[in-house]
Amino acid sequence: MSEESLRLLPKMDVLLAHPLLAESGAPRSVVLQAARETVDALRAALLRGETAPADANALAAAAAERVRALSAPRPGRVINATGVVLHTNLGRAPLSQAAARAAYEVGRGYCDLEYDAARGQRGSRHAHVEDLVCALTGAEAALALNNNAAAVLLMLAALCRGKRVAVSRGELVEIGGGFRVPDIMAESGAHLVEVGTTNKTRLADYEAAEPEALLKVHTSNYEIVGFTEETPPSALAALAARLGVPFLYDLGSGALSGAYLPTLPEGPTVRSVLAAGADVVCFSGDKLLGGPQAGIALGKKTHIDAMKRHPLARCVRIDKLSLAALEATLRACRDPEEALRENPVLSMLSASAEVLEEKAHALAGRLAAVCGERCAVSVLPTEGQVGGGAMPSVRLPSFAVALTPAETGADALGAVLRAHTPPIVGRIYHGRLLLDVRTVDEADFAEIAAALRASKKNGNQI
Ligand SMILES: *Cc1c(COP(=O)(O)O)cnc(C)c1O
């Protein structure tokens, strides 16, 4: 029977001549690919005995939908309704308007990336952010790189090749994506000397290892609790000074200081670990700083200069778009109040539960106007997260709109919203679809309502 129905598959040229495809405006290669994939999918379904052959209009509509999917930008915009601020799968930190605009302005034409216009001479790519970073943190020198993993690799390669580097056994971190401290250490040519135990590492443990460098790694994505002891950075700095070796600090998430995260529990910050005596500190541009993907290394000028000169520096340098966005992000940080207002990560992290409750009711009101009787809309207290492997034990008190479709089921409704353009990503909790408003821009409320309206029009029982 399926062999029989295969003969009913439309001819390729007939499908391509359908107005929906012939007048799609997309490049011919794209239309061809879409038509081929649509017919192939139908043939496969027929051979499995799954579907009756579609009529020509339905098939053309499916192919036109495929053309639209192939023509959409990738990666594309997503509405994050998970409540996880630095969502690793959703691009980590959204940029401020100023940072996004800076990347756009620098990208659309020529720029003075490595040019000193006043002198008419070659300039330095590093100069654009170095002064700002130093002014913000009190460091002598600074360097921006592709990401923090690159900053750690370059720091170890430039300063520790062939040297014994002491790291606490409690800090042999895996960040994710295969970034493990022992592996990076091996790649850099430094020799890892594990000191102490998982839960306790004392100054004497570092000392006994006769290290040629000390490395402290912030355990960003886990915490060791209970019977624990960690050597404070100031004691490590004193030991390093006594031994005449560098004290390096991979801070990971990197808030500049507590002033930028007034509502979160205090952790080590760039300023606090520099003040404690770290010689080089490195951290991410797109975690708690709320900027583009980047890594920043800062500290003693001799060490930063050695990193700038190292051959790997060229391999891991920052590109002009990220550099422009990073500079704009840092510039806003000169005034913590401005940063809290303009930087989406900082403002989302500091949004109070009261404000979020009101925001959730505003969204719920709009969605209730769209949803029929078959889908209950309510507001629930939830717990959001910082995300991005930062502050794993911090729970952010938040509010979500809960959608409870009586017939469709929350999973199906979640799939419908994810299939929307742009996709709307919430989470399922006890048979409800939760849209946490902490991470949703109010400007996107209309889009969420439109997605539900479209879904209803397509016959979904909401
Ligand atoms: C996140 C993190 C890294 C990696 O930073 P990327 O910017 O993601 O490359 C390295 N070390 C620590 C401690 C981290 O938290």
The ligand as a Gaussian input file, in Angstrom:
#p B3LYP/6-31G(d) Opt

LIG

0 1
 C       33.690000      29.998000      33.701000
 C       35.031000      29.729000      34.201000
 C       36.109000      29.549000      33.317000
 C       35.921000      29.609000      31.834000
 O       35.521000      30.887000      31.433000
 P       34.919000      31.121000      29.949000
 O       34.741000      32.590000      29.852000
 O       33.646000      30.352000      29.900000
 O       35.918000      30.603000      28.993000
 C       37.340000      29.290000      33.848000
 N       37.538000      29.198000      35.182000
 C       36.528000      29.371000      36.073000
 C       36.816000      29.260000      37.542000
 C       35.243000      29.641000      35.611000
 O       34.229000      29.807000      36.476000

